[in-house]
Every structure is written in structure tokens, then in C-alpha cells.
Amino acid sequence: MHVKLKPLHEQVIVITGASSGIGLATARMAAEAGARLVLVARNEEALKEIERELDAGDTVKHLVGDVGKREDLERVASQTITQFGGFDTWINNAGSAVWGRLDEVSDEDQEKVMQTNFFGTMYGSNIAARHLRDKGGAIINIGSVESAAPMPFHSSYSASKHAVKALTDVLRVELQEAGAPVSVTLVRPPAINTMFNDHAKSYLPSAPSFPPPVYSPDVVAQAILHAAVHPQRDVYIGNSKMFTRMAQVTPRLADLVSRTFIYDIVQSGRPDKHRGGTLQNSDVGTVQDGKASGQYPGHVKQSSLYTRAAQHPVATALIAVGAIALIASVIGGSKRMKSHKGLSSLGAIAGLESAKKHAHMPRLRKSHRRGGLFGTGLKLAALGQGAKLSRQAGKVSGAVRSHLP
């Protein structure tokens, strides 16, 4: 069944977790594109300020709510329908986290992470599916690289993102079977420069830190809004697909990398100014919201070539084929020049016309092979990707070997 989504300027978009980070970056981009927005978070003061920043004549509405409470999200949907007549895209972005060894983190904190990340996504997905089932639209759930590759000290967060992936996959199949014109997408970011670790509660002796590379929240926001217009199943940001495949194909190697490298990187050694974070509702407002980007001390990548290529496959293929055609023409020209010199010598012995005829026969047969230039392009692209993966695997393998006893 074909799913057709509206352009952004015709859409009403609900964004949970909109008071900072990825949610705020997405809201800013969507507002600039002309979408009408409903922004949901627990911090009313931050939401009011963001609404003032983005509003251009009643096109942005903020609603305070805890996504871990179904009644709050039911109210969001109801008020959105009253205000705008409905919605076209629902983005389940709100999330919380706690850092600490599994045996150190309290049950209450673990449960809060699951309540926000998993149950919040489940409630939002259910409510959105009910509204969109007949009219069509998009449900976009924010997973993580940890949907497949868990990190040390992040047991409940990793578990919640595994659960969000399973929930999203089941919802997609059920809506497809029902013939509902709804796109269901899972976005999988890696480390992102937001206030994530300021908002997370931590049991670690020092401030938690993500392993590089770290990406700007704008990279994720662009990918989310692309999926709101162009139906997609999974969207991998940056290197998240590489780590996902490693966890799926070579789990023991993934464990070794996590144990040998990531375990130490997470423990930054820097003082932690916000150990309590904003995990529990009573802590909301103790850490400043209203910012999309955090204060990661290292380099922050402003784009992801992989994500752009994956979300624009036709344009990428055309560019690749054009590049291959250019290279082929250069190589072909060089070969023809060499061939011409050789033919001149042969002509003196066996006759020029006969030599030309036989020299060009293989080229004519080759040009009519199945696939032609496009097939050659695919082969070269596959070889190039294989070489790239081989180099990456070599680097990982070398690093791992150097740490083996």
C-alpha cells in the first residue's frame, strides 16, 4: 500500500520532549519550514519561551505533560485536534536516562526510565495510530544506536531502546496488515551533543561522557523531518549502523570493544555538576532547558554523509553513476590512445584495417553485456563499500588485538 505524506508546510506536527535537544532542534526546523507545531514537555517555563521564539500567529502551541502518563498524552491529542483539527506527524522523542552499574541504580530510577522511554512511546504510538489510521500520516519514534548495541552503565536506557525498536516494528506490521496509510519510522541516533547527560541522573563518580564521534542535534532533526515527508523504515544517523551491524553479526567483538574502550570513555573523570539530573518530575527545572546543543568538549560533527546518502538514494546513485561514467570515459580514452599506437605498428605487418576490426570486437561485445555501465557502476560501488568496510574492520581488529592479553 502506497503511503503519501504531506509537505512540511501543510502539516501539523506533535513533538514530545520539545524543551531541549533533538526535540527543540526539530521544532525550530519544522517551524522554519512552515509547519504548525504542538510542543510537549514537562518544563512549562521552557516551553513558553520556545513558543514565543517560534510562534508566528498561533501556529505553535505548547502543552505541559509527562509522556509516561497516558492521560497526559490523550489530553495532548485532544487539544491538538481542537486547536488544529488534527495532526499529520507524531514524533515520540521524549526520553530520560540514568547512568550507573546495574546493581547500584535504584529500582525507582530504573522504572522511571522505562516509564518515559518505553511506555511514553507506546502511549504516543497508540494514540497517534488511532488518529492517523484512516487519514494517513507518520509516526516517528526515536530509538538509539543502543536499540541494538547497549552501553555499559546504561542498562535501563539500553533496555528501553531495545523495547522501542520492537514496539515500532510490531506497530508497522500491524498497520500495514490493516491497510492503514501510516508511515512508521525508527530513528537511531548515536552520541548527540545535547543536554542529555545534564538531564540524566548519574551514580558514576565523575560526569558521564559519550564515545566519539558526536553529532549535532541538527543532523538528527533534518533526518526526522525528511522521514515526516518521505516514508522510511529505519533511519541510521552517522556511525550507528556500523555499531548496529557489529552487535548483530559479531556480538563477542562488540562486547570486547564495549569492555575495552567504551567502559572507560563513559567515565570522563570530570566533575559532574548535575548528578541528580531531571529524571524525576520533582527535579524538572533544576537544569536549564531551552537549548538544543550541549557542551560536549570535543569535536561535534555537523553532518552525516551516510545519513544523507541513505535518505536520498536516487540522487546519490545518480551522482555515483555520473562519477563512474566520468572515470570510465577517462580510462577509455587512455586505453584508446594506447590501442591506436599499437595498431599503427600492427598495420605495418598485418594491414591496418584488419587490425582495427579485431581490436574493436571485444569492446563491442563488452558494451552489450547485461547491465552495461549501470551494472559496472554497481560493481564498483560494491567494491568500494567492501574496501571501506574492510579498512574499518582492520582498524577495529588491530585496536582489539593490541589490548588482548
Buried (B, 14 or more C-beta within 10 A) or exposed (E): EEBEBBEBEEBBBBBBBBBBBBBBBBBBBBBEBEBBBBBBBBBBBBBBBBBEEBBEEEBBBBBBBBBBBBEBBBBBBEBBEEBBEBBBBBBBBBBBBBBBEEEEBEEEBBEBBBBBBBBBBBBBBBBBBEBBBEEBBBBBBBBBBBBBBBBBBBBBBBBBBBBBBEBBBEBBEEBBEEEBBBBBBBBBBBBBBBBBBBBBBBBBEBBBBBBBBBBBBBBBBBBBBBBBBBBBEBBBBBBBBBBBBBBEEBEEBBEBBBEBBBBEBBBBEEEBEBBBBBBEEEBBEEBEBBBBBBEBEEEBBEEBEBBBBBBBEEEBBEEBBEEBBEEBEEEEEEEEEEBEEEBEEBBEEEEEEEBBEEBEEEEEEEEEEEEEEEEBBBEBBEEEEEEEEEEEBEEBEEEBEEEEE
